[in-house]
């Protein structure tokens, strides 16, 4: 019974640490995607200004 409790505790700890790493990666990816979108919008605005001259 004690071995089962230890095994379950270790499995839960590994699962939670994996979820934490995944969440951190999602936040980083979202930040990079937002920055890339902003740069794309900025470039599109510059092109529109060039065309309208």
C-alpha distance matrix in Angstrom:
0.0 3.8 5.5 5.2 6.5 8.9 10.0 10.8 12.5 14.5 15.5 16.7 18.6 20.3 21.2 22.8 24.7 26.0 27.2 29.0 30.8 31.9 33.2 35.1 36.7 37.7 39.4 41.3 42.4 43.6 45.6 47.2 48.1 49.7 51.8 52.9 53.9 55.9 57.7 58.5 60.0 62.0 63.5 64.3 66.1 68.1 69.2 70.3 72.4 74.0 74.8 76.3 78.7
3.8 0.0 3.8 5.4 5.2 6.3 8.7 10.0 10.7 12.4 14.3 15.4 16.6 18.6 20.1 21.3 22.8 24.5 26.0 27.2 29.0 30.5 31.8 33.4 35.1 36.4 37.9 39.6 41.0 42.3 44.1 45.7 46.8 48.4 50.3 51.5 52.7 54.6 56.3 57.3 58.8 60.6 62.1 63.2 64.9 66.8 68.0 69.2 71.1 72.7 73.8 75.2 77.5
5.5 3.8 0.0 3.8 5.5 5.1 6.1 8.6 9.8 10.6 12.2 14.2 15.3 16.6 18.2 20.0 21.2 22.6 24.4 25.9 27.3 28.7 30.4 31.9 33.3 34.7 36.5 38.0 39.2 40.8 42.6 43.9 45.1 46.9 48.6 49.7 51.0 53.0 54.5 55.5 57.2 59.0 60.3 61.4 63.3 65.1 66.1 67.5 69.5 70.9 71.9 73.6 75.8
5.2 5.4 3.8 0.0 3.8 5.4 5.1 6.1 8.5 9.9 10.5 12.2 14.2 15.4 16.3 18.2 20.0 21.1 22.5 24.4 26.0 27.0 28.5 30.5 31.8 32.9 34.8 36.5 37.5 38.9 40.9 42.4 43.2 45.0 47.0 48.0 49.1 51.2 52.9 53.6 55.2 57.2 58.6 59.5 61.4 63.3 64.3 65.5 67.6 69.1 70.0 71.5 73.9
6.5 5.2 5.5 3.8 0.0 3.8 5.4 5.1 6.1 8.6 9.9 10.5 12.2 14.3 15.3 16.4 18.3 20.0 21.1 22.6 24.6 25.8 27.0 28.8 30.5 31.6 33.1 35.0 36.3 37.5 39.3 41.0 42.0 43.5 45.5 46.8 47.8 49.7 51.5 52.5 53.9 55.8 57.4 58.3 60.0 62.0 63.1 64.3 66.3 67.9 68.9 70.3 72.6
8.9 6.3 5.1 5.4 3.8 0.0 3.8 5.5 5.1 6.2 8.6 9.9 10.5 12.4 14.2 15.4 16.6 18.4 20.1 21.2 22.8 24.4 25.9 27.3 28.9 30.4 31.9 33.5 34.9 36.4 38.0 39.6 40.8 42.4 44.2 45.4 46.8 48.6 50.2 51.3 52.9 54.6 56.1 57.2 59.0 60.7 61.9 63.3 65.2 66.6 67.8 69.3 71.5
10.0 8.7 6.1 5.1 5.4 3.8 0.0 3.8 5.4 5.2 6.1 8.5 9.9 10.7 12.2 14.3 15.5 16.6 18.4 20.1 21.4 22.6 24.4 26.1 27.3 28.7 30.6 32.1 33.1 34.8 36.7 38.0 39.0 40.9 42.7 43.7 45.0 47.0 48.5 49.4 51.1 53.0 54.3 55.4 57.3 59.0 60.1 61.4 63.5 64.8 65.9 67.5 69.8
10.8 10.0 8.6 6.1 5.1 5.5 3.8 0.0 3.8 5.5 5.1 6.1 8.6 10.0 10.5 12.2 14.2 15.3 16.5 18.4 20.2 21.1 22.5 24.5 25.9 26.9 28.8 30.6 31.6 32.9 34.9 36.5 37.3 39.0 41.0 42.1 43.1 45.2 46.9 47.7 49.2 51.2 52.7 53.6 55.4 57.3 58.4 59.6 61.6 63.2 64.1 65.6 68.0
12.5 10.7 9.8 8.5 6.1 5.1 5.4 3.8 0.0 3.8 5.5 5.2 6.2 8.7 9.9 10.6 12.3 14.3 15.4 16.6 18.6 20.1 21.2 22.8 24.6 25.8 27.3 29.1 30.5 31.7 33.4 35.1 36.3 37.8 39.6 41.0 42.2 43.9 45.7 46.8 48.2 50.0 51.6 52.7 54.3 56.2 57.4 58.7 60.5 62.1 63.2 64.7 66.9
14.5 12.4 10.6 9.9 8.6 6.2 5.2 5.5 3.8 0.0 3.8 5.4 5.0 6.2 8.6 9.9 10.6 12.3 14.3 15.5 16.8 18.4 20.1 21.4 22.9 24.5 26.1 27.5 28.8 30.5 32.1 33.5 34.8 36.6 38.2 39.4 40.8 42.7 44.1 45.3 47.0 48.6 50.0 51.3 53.0 54.7 55.9 57.3 59.2 60.6 61.8 63.4 65.5
15.5 14.3 12.2 10.5 9.9 8.6 6.1 5.1 5.5 3.8 0.0 3.8 5.5 5.2 6.1 8.6 10.0 10.6 12.4 14.4 15.6 16.6 18.5 20.2 21.3 22.6 24.7 26.2 27.1 28.7 30.7 32.0 32.9 34.8 36.7 37.6 38.9 41.0 42.5 43.4 45.0 47.0 48.2 49.3 51.2 53.0 54.0 55.3 57.4 58.8 59.8 61.4 63.7
16.7 15.4 14.2 12.2 10.5 9.9 8.5 6.1 5.2 5.4 3.8 0.0 3.8 5.5 5.1 6.1 8.6 9.9 10.6 12.4 14.4 15.3 16.5 18.5 20.1 21.1 22.7 24.7 25.8 27.0 28.9 30.6 31.5 33.1 35.1 36.3 37.3 39.2 41.0 42.0 43.4 45.3 46.9 47.8 49.5 51.5 52.6 53.8 55.8 57.4 58.4 59.8 62.1
18.6 16.6 15.3 14.2 12.2 10.5 9.9 8.6 6.2 5.0 5.5 3.8 0.0 3.8 5.5 5.3 6.2 8.6 10.0 10.7 12.5 14.3 15.5 16.8 18.7 20.1 21.4 23.0 24.6 26.0 27.5 29.2 30.5 32.0 33.7 35.1 36.4 38.1 39.7 41.0 42.5 44.1 45.7 46.9 48.6 50.3 51.6 53.0 54.7 56.3 57.5 59.0 61.1
20.3 18.6 16.6 15.4 14.3 12.4 10.7 10.0 8.7 6.2 5.2 5.5 3.8 0.0 3.8 5.5 5.2 6.1 8.7 10.0 10.8 12.3 14.3 15.6 16.7 18.5 20.3 21.5 22.7 24.5 26.2 27.4 28.7 30.6 32.2 33.2 34.7 36.6 38.0 39.1 40.9 42.6 43.9 45.1 47.0 48.6 49.7 51.2 53.1 54.5 55.6 57.3 59.4
21.2 20.1 18.2 16.3 15.3 14.2 12.2 10.5 9.9 8.6 6.1 5.1 5.5 3.8 0.0 3.8 5.5 5.2 6.3 8.8 10.1 10.6 12.4 14.5 15.5 16.6 18.6 20.3 21.1 22.6 24.7 26.1 26.9 28.7 30.7 31.7 32.8 34.9 36.5 37.4 39.0 40.9 42.3 43.2 45.1 47.0 48.0 49.3 51.3 52.8 53.8 55.3 57.6
22.8 21.3 20.0 18.2 16.4 15.4 14.3 12.2 10.6 9.9 8.6 6.1 5.3 5.5 3.8 0.0 3.8 5.4 5.1 6.3 8.8 9.8 10.6 12.5 14.4 15.3 16.7 18.7 20.0 21.1 22.9 24.7 25.7 27.2 29.1 30.5 31.6 33.3 35.1 36.2 37.6 39.4 41.0 42.1 43.7 45.6 46.9 48.1 49.9 51.6 52.7 54.1 56.3
24.7 22.8 21.2 20.0 18.3 16.6 15.5 14.2 12.3 10.6 10.0 8.6 6.2 5.2 5.5 3.8 0.0 3.8 5.4 5.1 6.4 8.7 9.9 10.8 12.6 14.4 15.6 16.9 18.6 20.2 21.6 23.1 24.6 26.2 27.7 29.0 30.5 32.2 33.7 35.0 36.6 38.2 39.7 41.0 42.7 44.3 45.7 47.1 48.8 50.3 51.6 53.1 55.1
26.0 24.5 22.6 21.1 20.0 18.4 16.6 15.3 14.3 12.3 10.6 9.9 8.6 6.1 5.2 5.4 3.8 0.0 3.8 5.4 5.2 6.2 8.7 10.0 10.7 12.4 14.5 15.6 16.6 18.5 20.3 21.4 22.6 24.5 26.2 27.1 28.6 30.6 32.0 33.0 34.8 36.5 37.8 39.0 40.9 42.5 43.6 45.1 47.0 48.3 49.5 51.2 53.3
27.2 26.0 24.4 22.5 21.1 20.1 18.4 16.5 15.4 14.3 12.4 10.6 10.0 8.7 6.3 5.1 5.4 3.8 0.0 3.8 5.5 5.0 6.1 8.6 9.8 10.5 12.4 14.3 15.3 16.4 18.5 20.1 20.9 22.5 24.6 25.7 26.8 28.7 30.5 31.4 32.9 34.8 36.3 37.2 39.0 40.9 42.0 43.3 45.2 46.8 47.8 49.3 51.6
29.0 27.2 25.9 24.4 22.6 21.2 20.1 18.4 16.6 15.5 14.4 12.4 10.7 10.0 8.8 6.3 5.1 5.4 3.8 0.0 3.8 5.4 5.2 6.2 8.7 9.9 10.8 12.6 14.4 15.5 16.8 18.7 20.1 21.4 23.1 24.7 25.9 27.5 29.2 30.6 31.9 33.5 35.2 36.5 38.0 39.7 41.2 42.4 44.1 45.7 47.1 48.4 50.5
30.8 29.0 27.3 26.0 24.6 22.8 21.4 20.2 18.6 16.8 15.6 14.4 12.5 10.8 10.1 8.8 6.4 5.2 5.5 3.8 0.0 3.8 5.5 5.1 6.3 8.7 10.1 10.8 12.4 14.4 15.6 16.8 18.4 20.2 21.5 22.8 24.5 26.1 27.4 28.8 30.6 32.0 33.4 34.9 36.6 38.1 39.4 41.0 42.7 44.0 45.4 47.0 49.0
31.9 30.5 28.7 27.0 25.8 24.4 22.6 21.1 20.1 18.4 16.6 15.3 14.3 12.3 10.6 9.8 8.7 6.2 5.0 5.4 3.8 0.0 3.8 5.4 5.1 6.2 8.7 10.0 10.5 12.3 14.4 15.5 16.4 18.4 20.2 21.1 22.4 24.5 25.9 26.8 28.6 30.4 31.7 32.8 34.7 36.4 37.5 38.9 40.9 42.2 43.4 45.0 47.2
33.2 31.8 30.4 28.5 27.0 25.9 24.4 22.5 21.2 20.1 18.5 16.5 15.5 14.3 12.4 10.6 9.9 8.7 6.1 5.2 5.5 3.8 0.0 3.8 5.4 5.0 6.3 8.7 9.9 10.6 12.5 14.4 15.3 16.6 18.6 20.1 21.1 22.8 24.7 25.8 27.1 28.9 30.6 31.6 33.2 35.1 36.4 37.6 39.4 41.0 42.2 43.5 45.8
35.1 33.4 31.9 30.5 28.8 27.3 26.1 24.5 22.8 21.4 20.2 18.5 16.8 15.6 14.5 12.5 10.8 10.0 8.6 6.2 5.1 5.4 3.8 0.0 3.8 5.5 5.2 6.4 8.7 10.0 10.8 12.6 14.4 15.6 17.0 18.7 20.2 21.5 23.1 24.7 26.2 27.5 29.2 30.6 32.1 33.7 35.2 36.6 38.2 39.7 41.2 42.6 44.5
36.7 35.1 33.3 31.8 30.5 28.9 27.3 25.9 24.6 22.9 21.3 20.1 18.7 16.7 15.5 14.4 12.6 10.7 9.8 8.7 6.3 5.1 5.4 3.8 0.0 3.8 5.4 5.1 6.1 8.5 9.9 10.7 12.2 14.2 15.5 16.5 18.3 20.1 21.3 22.5 24.4 25.9 27.2 28.6 30.4 31.9 33.1 34.7 36.5 37.8 39.1 40.8 42.8
37.7 36.4 34.7 32.9 31.6 30.4 28.7 26.9 25.8 24.5 22.6 21.1 20.1 18.5 16.6 15.3 14.4 12.4 10.5 9.9 8.7 6.2 5.0 5.5 3.8 0.0 3.8 5.5 5.1 6.1 8.6 10.0 10.5 12.2 14.3 15.3 16.3 18.4 20.1 21.0 22.5 24.4 25.8 26.8 28.6 30.4 31.6 32.9 34.8 36.3 37.4 38.9 41.1
39.4 37.9 36.5 34.8 33.1 31.9 30.6 28.8 27.3 26.1 24.7 22.7 21.4 20.3 18.6 16.7 15.6 14.5 12.4 10.8 10.1 8.7 6.3 5.2 5.4 3.8 0.0 3.8 5.5 5.2 6.2 8.7 9.9 10.7 12.5 14.4 15.4 16.7 18.6 20.1 21.3 22.8 24.7 25.9 27.2 29.0 30.6 31.8 33.4 35.1 36.5 37.7 39.8
41.3 39.6 38.0 36.5 35.0 33.5 32.1 30.6 29.1 27.5 26.2 24.7 23.0 21.5 20.3 18.7 16.9 15.6 14.3 12.6 10.8 10.0 8.7 6.4 5.1 5.5 3.8 0.0 3.8 5.4 5.1 6.3 8.6 10.0 10.8 12.4 14.3 15.6 16.8 18.5 20.2 21.4 22.9 24.6 26.0 27.4 29.0 30.6 32.1 33.5 35.0 36.5 38.4
42.4 41.0 39.2 37.5 36.3 34.9 33.1 31.6 30.5 28.8 27.1 25.8 24.6 22.7 21.1 20.0 18.6 16.6 15.3 14.4 12.4 10.5 9.9 8.7 6.1 5.1 5.5 3.8 0.0 3.8 5.4 5.2 6.1 8.6 9.9 10.5 12.2 14.3 15.4 16.4 18.4 20.0 21.2 22.5 24.4 25.9 27.1 28.6 30.5 31.8 33.0 34.7 36.7
43.6 42.3 40.8 38.9 37.5 36.4 34.8 32.9 31.7 30.5 28.7 27.0 26.0 24.5 22.6 21.1 20.2 18.5 16.4 15.5 14.4 12.3 10.6 10.0 8.5 6.1 5.2 5.4 3.8 0.0 3.8 5.5 5.1 6.2 8.7 9.9 10.5 12.3 14.3 15.3 16.5 18.4 20.1 21.0 22.6 24.5 25.9 27.0 28.8 30.5 31.6 33.0 35.2
45.6 44.1 42.6 40.9 39.3 38.0 36.7 34.9 33.4 32.1 30.7 28.9 27.5 26.2 24.7 22.9 21.6 20.3 18.5 16.8 15.6 14.4 12.5 10.8 9.9 8.6 6.2 5.1 5.4 3.8 0.0 3.8 5.5 5.2 6.3 8.7 10.0 10.7 12.6 14.4 15.6 16.7 18.7 20.2 21.3 23.0 24.7 26.0 27.4 29.1 30.7 31.9 33.8
47.2 45.7 43.9 42.4 41.0 39.6 38.0 36.5 35.1 33.5 32.0 30.6 29.2 27.4 26.1 24.7 23.1 21.4 20.1 18.7 16.8 15.5 14.4 12.6 10.7 10.0 8.7 6.3 5.2 5.5 3.8 0.0 3.8 5.4 5.1 6.2 8.6 9.9 10.7 12.3 14.3 15.4 16.7 18.4 20.1 21.3 22.8 24.5 26.0 27.3 28.8 30.5 32.3
48.1 46.8 45.1 43.2 42.0 40.8 39.0 37.3 36.3 34.8 32.9 31.5 30.5 28.7 26.9 25.7 24.6 22.6 20.9 20.1 18.4 16.4 15.3 14.4 12.2 10.5 9.9 8.6 6.1 5.1 5.5 3.8 0.0 3.8 5.4 5.1 6.1 8.6 9.9 10.5 12.3 14.2 15.4 16.5 18.4 20.1 21.2 22.6 24.5 25.9 27.0 28.6 30.8
49.7 48.4 46.9 45.0 43.5 42.4 40.9 39.0 37.8 36.6 34.8 33.1 32.0 30.6 28.7 27.2 26.2 24.5 22.5 21.4 20.2 18.4 16.6 15.6 14.2 12.2 10.7 10.0 8.6 6.2 5.2 5.4 3.8 0.0 3.8 5.5 5.1 6.2 8.7 9.9 10.6 12.3 14.4 15.4 16.6 18.6 20.2 21.2 22.8 24.6 25.9 27.1 29.2
51.8 50.3 48.6 47.0 45.5 44.2 42.7 41.0 39.6 38.2 36.7 35.1 33.7 32.2 30.7 29.1 27.7 26.2 24.6 23.1 21.5 20.2 18.6 17.0 15.5 14.3 12.5 10.8 9.9 8.7 6.3 5.1 5.4 3.8 0.0 3.8 5.4 5.1 6.3 8.7 10.0 10.6 12.5 14.3 15.4 16.7 18.6 20.1 21.3 22.9 24.6 26.0 27.7
52.9 51.5 49.7 48.0 46.8 45.4 43.7 42.1 41.0 39.4 37.6 36.3 35.1 33.2 31.7 30.5 29.0 27.1 25.7 24.7 22.8 21.1 20.1 18.7 16.5 15.3 14.4 12.4 10.5 9.9 8.7 6.2 5.1 5.5 3.8 0.0 3.8 5.4 5.1 6.2 8.7 9.9 10.6 12.3 14.3 15.5 16.7 18.5 20.1 21.3 22.7 24.5 26.3
53.9 52.7 51.0 49.1 47.8 46.8 45.0 43.1 42.2 40.8 38.9 37.3 36.4 34.7 32.8 31.6 30.5 28.6 26.8 25.9 24.5 22.4 21.1 20.2 18.3 16.3 15.4 14.3 12.2 10.5 10.0 8.6 6.1 5.1 5.4 3.8 0.0 3.8 5.4 5.1 6.2 8.6 9.9 10.6 12.3 14.4 15.4 16.5 18.5 20.1 21.2 22.6 24.8
55.9 54.6 53.0 51.2 49.7 48.6 47.0 45.2 43.9 42.7 41.0 39.2 38.1 36.6 34.9 33.3 32.2 30.6 28.7 27.5 26.1 24.5 22.8 21.5 20.1 18.4 16.7 15.6 14.3 12.3 10.7 9.9 8.6 6.2 5.1 5.4 3.8 0.0 3.8 5.4 5.2 6.2 8.7 9.9 10.6 12.5 14.4 15.4 16.7 18.6 20.1 21.2 23.1
57.7 56.3 54.5 52.9 51.5 50.2 48.5 46.9 45.7 44.1 42.5 41.0 39.7 38.0 36.5 35.1 33.7 32.0 30.5 29.2 27.4 25.9 24.7 23.1 21.3 20.1 18.6 16.8 15.4 14.3 12.6 10.7 9.9 8.7 6.3 5.1 5.4 3.8 0.0 3.8 5.5 5.0 6.2 8.6 9.9 10.7 12.5 14.3 15.5 16.7 18.6 20.1 21.6
58.5 57.3 55.5 53.6 52.5 51.3 49.4 47.7 46.8 45.3 43.4 42.0 41.0 39.1 37.4 36.2 35.0 33.0 31.4 30.6 28.8 26.8 25.8 24.7 22.5 21.0 20.1 18.5 16.4 15.3 14.4 12.3 10.5 9.9 8.7 6.2 5.1 5.4 3.8 0.0 3.8 5.4 5.2 6.2 8.6 9.9 10.7 12.4 14.4 15.4 16.6 18.4 20.4
60.0 58.8 57.2 55.2 53.9 52.9 51.1 49.2 48.2 47.0 45.0 43.4 42.5 40.9 39.0 37.6 36.6 34.8 32.9 31.9 30.6 28.6 27.1 26.2 24.4 22.5 21.3 20.2 18.4 16.5 15.6 14.3 12.3 10.6 10.0 8.7 6.2 5.2 5.5 3.8 0.0 3.8 5.5 5.1 6.2 8.7 9.9 10.5 12.4 14.3 15.4 16.5 18.7
62.0 60.6 59.0 57.2 55.8 54.6 53.0 51.2 50.0 48.6 47.0 45.3 44.1 42.6 40.9 39.4 38.2 36.5 34.8 33.5 32.0 30.4 28.9 27.5 25.9 24.4 22.8 21.4 20.0 18.4 16.7 15.4 14.2 12.3 10.6 9.9 8.6 6.2 5.0 5.4 3.8 0.0 3.8 5.4 5.1 6.4 8.8 10.0 10.7 12.6 14.5 15.5 17.1
63.5 62.1 60.3 58.6 57.4 56.1 54.3 52.7 51.6 50.0 48.2 46.9 45.7 43.9 42.3 41.0 39.7 37.8 36.3 35.2 33.4 31.7 30.6 29.2 27.2 25.8 24.7 22.9 21.2 20.1 18.7 16.7 15.4 14.4 12.5 10.6 9.9 8.7 6.2 5.2 5.5 3.8 0.0 3.8 5.4 5.1 6.3 8.7 9.9 10.6 12.4 14.3 15.8
64.3 63.2 61.4 59.5 58.3 57.2 55.4 53.6 52.7 51.3 49.3 47.8 46.9 45.1 43.2 42.1 41.0 39.0 37.2 36.5 34.9 32.8 31.6 30.6 28.6 26.8 25.9 24.6 22.5 21.0 20.2 18.4 16.5 15.4 14.3 12.3 10.6 9.9 8.6 6.2 5.1 5.4 3.8 0.0 3.8 5.4 5.1 6.2 8.7 9.9 10.6 12.3 14.6
66.1 64.9 63.3 61.4 60.0 59.0 57.3 55.4 54.3 53.0 51.2 49.5 48.6 47.0 45.1 43.7 42.7 40.9 39.0 38.0 36.6 34.7 33.2 32.1 30.4 28.6 27.2 26.0 24.4 22.6 21.3 20.1 18.4 16.6 15.4 14.3 12.3 10.6 9.9 8.6 6.2 5.1 5.4 3.8 0.0 3.8 5.4 5.1 6.3 8.7 9.9 10.6 12.7
68.1 66.8 65.1 63.3 62.0 60.7 59.0 57.3 56.2 54.7 53.0 51.5 50.3 48.6 47.0 45.6 44.3 42.5 40.9 39.7 38.1 36.4 35.1 33.7 31.9 30.4 29.0 27.4 25.9 24.5 23.0 21.3 20.1 18.6 16.7 15.5 14.4 12.5 10.7 9.9 8.7 6.4 5.1 5.4 3.8 0.0 3.8 5.4 5.1 6.3 8.7 10.0 11.0
69.2 68.0 66.1 64.3 63.1 61.9 60.1 58.4 57.4 55.9 54.0 52.6 51.6 49.7 48.0 46.9 45.7 43.6 42.0 41.2 39.4 37.5 36.4 35.2 33.1 31.6 30.6 29.0 27.1 25.9 24.7 22.8 21.2 20.2 18.6 16.7 15.4 14.4 12.5 10.7 9.9 8.8 6.3 5.1 5.4 3.8 0.0 3.8 5.4 5.0 6.2 8.6 10.2
70.3 69.2 67.5 65.5 64.3 63.3 61.4 59.6 58.7 57.3 55.3 53.8 53.0 51.2 49.3 48.1 47.1 45.1 43.3 42.4 41.0 38.9 37.6 36.6 34.7 32.9 31.8 30.6 28.6 27.0 26.0 24.5 22.6 21.2 20.1 18.5 16.5 15.4 14.3 12.4 10.5 10.0 8.7 6.2 5.1 5.4 3.8 0.0 3.8 5.4 5.1 6.1 8.8
72.4 71.1 69.5 67.6 66.3 65.2 63.5 61.6 60.5 59.2 57.4 55.8 54.7 53.1 51.3 49.9 48.8 47.0 45.2 44.1 42.7 40.9 39.4 38.2 36.5 34.8 33.4 32.1 30.5 28.8 27.4 26.0 24.5 22.8 21.3 20.1 18.5 16.7 15.5 14.4 12.4 10.7 9.9 8.7 6.3 5.1 5.4 3.8 0.0 3.8 5.5 5.2 6.4
74.0 72.7 70.9 69.1 67.9 66.6 64.8 63.2 62.1 60.6 58.8 57.4 56.3 54.5 52.8 51.6 50.3 48.3 46.8 45.7 44.0 42.2 41.0 39.7 37.8 36.3 35.1 33.5 31.8 30.5 29.1 27.3 25.9 24.6 22.9 21.3 20.1 18.6 16.7 15.4 14.3 12.6 10.6 9.9 8.7 6.3 5.0 5.4 3.8 0.0 3.8 5.6 5.5
74.8 73.8 71.9 70.0 68.9 67.8 65.9 64.1 63.2 61.8 59.8 58.4 57.5 55.6 53.8 52.7 51.6 49.5 47.8 47.1 45.4 43.4 42.2 41.2 39.1 37.4 36.5 35.0 33.0 31.6 30.7 28.8 27.0 25.9 24.6 22.7 21.2 20.1 18.6 16.6 15.4 14.5 12.4 10.6 9.9 8.7 6.2 5.1 5.5 3.8 0.0 3.8 5.6
76.3 75.2 73.6 71.5 70.3 69.3 67.5 65.6 64.7 63.4 61.4 59.8 59.0 57.3 55.3 54.1 53.1 51.2 49.3 48.4 47.0 45.0 43.5 42.6 40.8 38.9 37.7 36.5 34.7 33.0 31.9 30.5 28.6 27.1 26.0 24.5 22.6 21.2 20.1 18.4 16.5 15.5 14.3 12.3 10.6 10.0 8.6 6.1 5.2 5.6 3.8 0.0 3.8
78.7 77.5 75.8 73.9 72.6 71.5 69.8 68.0 66.9 65.5 63.7 62.1 61.1 59.4 57.6 56.3 55.1 53.3 51.6 50.5 49.0 47.2 45.8 44.5 42.8 41.1 39.8 38.4 36.7 35.2 33.8 32.3 30.8 29.2 27.7 26.3 24.8 23.1 21.6 20.4 18.7 17.1 15.8 14.6 12.7 11.0 10.2 8.8 6.4 5.5 5.6 3.8 0.0
